[in-house]
Amino acid sequence: MLEKGREEAFSEIYERYWEKLYVYVFNRTHSADISFEITQDVFVSIWQRRHEVVFHSSLSGYMFASVRYKILRYIKSSIIREEYCRDYTLFSQSLSDNSNEEKVNLHQLEEAIEKNIRELPKRCQEIFRMSRYQNLSIKEIADKLNISHKTVENQLTIALSHLRKSLGEFMLLVLFLIS
């Protein structure tokens, strides 16, 4: 019935699984906000794809598999952000003696970062700058821009992935020069 777009069928699925899925996600993420976002994303996805989704054997299995997939995506994006922050912190600390050569390297790195940030879409640039230069949290950015936490996370993941790809060799060269 869901594939025919019946809201009653969707409402029944929502009522039956929402709390179970939320608890499942919360037990793995320990974050009410993230748990809510992931759980809601699963239901939004099901509703948007209701004409193409077919539950072959188990609706429950499908629902929990969808949630597990979203949790894994969340964890992956978190790890990427943490690695970037750690790498940048280590790099910043290694430049603390402020010699002229290190100042030049830092200036070149900042220019390269800014050049690559300008290659991103405008909204992605804005979110990245708010996160990294204004030190706003994901929640603060989402509230300020009136967008979902997930959108902020996705845009930051895109920005960091782009920077990693485009600055990878540059970062290695700079780290080699300063060590």
C-alpha positions in Angstrom: 0.0 0.0 0.0 2.9 2.4 0.7 4.0 2.2 -3.0 0.6 3.6 -3.9 1.3 6.6 -1.9 -1.2 6.0 0.9 -0.5 8.3 3.8 -2.3 5.9 6.2 0.2 3.1 5.5 3.1 5.5 6.0 1.6 6.8 9.3 1.3 3.2 10.5 4.9 2.5 9.7 6.0 5.7 11.3 4.1 5.0 14.5 5.3 1.4 14.7 9.0 2.0 14.1 9.9 5.6 15.0 10.6 5.1 18.7 12.4 1.8 18.1 14.7 3.2 15.5 15.4 6.4 17.5 16.4 4.3 20.6 18.5 2.1 18.3 20.4 5.1 16.9 20.7 6.8 20.3 22.3 3.7 21.8 25.0 4.0 19.2 25.5 7.7 18.8 24.6 8.9 22.4 23.3 12.1 20.8 19.6 13.1 20.9 20.0 15.5 18.0 21.9 13.1 15.8 19.4 10.3 16.7 16.5 12.5 15.8 18.1 13.6 12.5 19.0 10.0 11.4 15.6 8.6 12.3 13.8 11.4 10.5 16.0 11.1 7.5 15.1 7.4 7.2 11.4 8.2 7.2 11.8 11.1 4.8 13.7 8.9 2.4 11.1 6.2 2.6 8.3 8.7 1.9 10.2 10.2 -1.0 10.9 6.8 -2.5 7.6 5.2 -1.6 6.8 4.5 -5.3 10.1 2.6 -5.8 10.7 1.0 -2.4 9.7 -2.7 -2.2 9.9 -4.5 1.1 10.8 -8.0 -0.1 10.8 -10.0 3.2 10.9 -7.8 6.2 9.9 -4.2 6.7 11.6 -4.3 10.1 14.9 -5.5 8.5 14.7 -2.8 5.9 14.1 -0.1 8.4 17.0 -1.1 10.7 19.3 -1.6 7.7 18.5 1.9 6.6 19.3 3.3 10.0 22.6 1.3 10.3 23.6 2.7 6.9 22.9 6.3 8.0 24.8 5.7 11.3 27.8 4.5 9.4 27.7 7.6 7.1 27.5 9.8 10.2 30.5 8.1 11.8 32.5 8.3 8.6 31.9 12.1 8.3 32.7 12.6 12.0 36.0 10.7 11.6 37.0 12.9 8.6 36.2 16.1 10.6 38.2 14.9 13.6 41.2 13.9 11.4 41.2 17.3 9.7 41.0 19.1 13.1 43.8 17.0 14.5 46.0 17.5 11.4 45.4 21.2 11.4 46.1 21.5 15.2 49.4 19.6 14.8 50.4 21.7 11.9 49.5 25.0 13.8 51.5 23.8 16.9 54.5 22.9 14.8 54.7 26.5 13.5 54.7 28.1 17.0 58.3 29.5 17.0 57.3 32.0 14.2 60.4 31.9 12.2 60.3 33.8 8.9 60.4 30.6 6.8 57.5 29.1 8.8 55.5 32.4 8.5 56.0 32.1 4.7 54.9 28.5 4.7 51.9 29.3 6.9 51.0 32.2 4.6 51.2 30.0 1.5 49.1 27.3 3.2 46.5 29.9 4.2 46.4 31.2 0.6 46.1 27.7 -0.8 43.3 26.9 1.6 41.5 30.1 0.7 41.9 29.5 -3.0 40.4 26.0 -2.6 37.6 27.2 -0.4 36.6 29.7 -3.2 36.2 26.7 -5.5 33.4 25.4 -3.4 29.7 26.4 -3.9 28.8 29.6 -2.1 26.7 27.9 0.7 29.4 25.4 1.3 32.0 28.2 1.6 29.7 30.0 4.1 29.2 27.0 6.2 32.9 26.1 6.2 33.9 29.6 7.2 31.4 29.7 10.0 32.7 26.4 11.3 36.4 27.0 11.0 36.8 30.8 11.3 34.0 31.7 13.5 34.2 28.5 15.5 30.4 27.9 15.4 29.1 24.5 16.2 27.0 22.5 13.7 23.9 23.3 15.7 24.7 27.0 15.8 25.3 27.1 12.0 22.1 25.2 11.4 20.1 27.5 13.6 21.7 30.6 12.1 21.1 29.5 8.5 17.8 27.9 9.2 18.9 24.5 7.7 19.1 21.0 9.1 22.1 19.7 11.1 22.5 17.1 8.5 22.8 19.7 5.7 25.6 21.4 7.7 27.4 18.1 8.3 27.1 17.2 4.6 28.4 20.6 3.5 31.4 20.4 5.9 32.1 16.9 4.7 32.1 18.1 1.1 34.4 21.1 2.0 36.9 19.0 4.0 37.0 16.3 1.3 37.7 18.9 -1.3 40.4 20.5 0.8 42.0 17.1 1.5 42.1 16.2 -2.1 43.4 19.5 -3.4 45.8 20.2 -0.5 47.0 16.7 0.1 50.3 17.1 -1.6 50.8 20.6 -0.3 50.2 19.5 3.3 52.8 16.7 2.9 55.3 19.1 1.5 54.8 21.6 4.3 54.9 19.0 7.0 58.1 17.6 5.5 59.7 21.1 5.5 58.9 21.8 9.1 59.8 18.5 10.6 
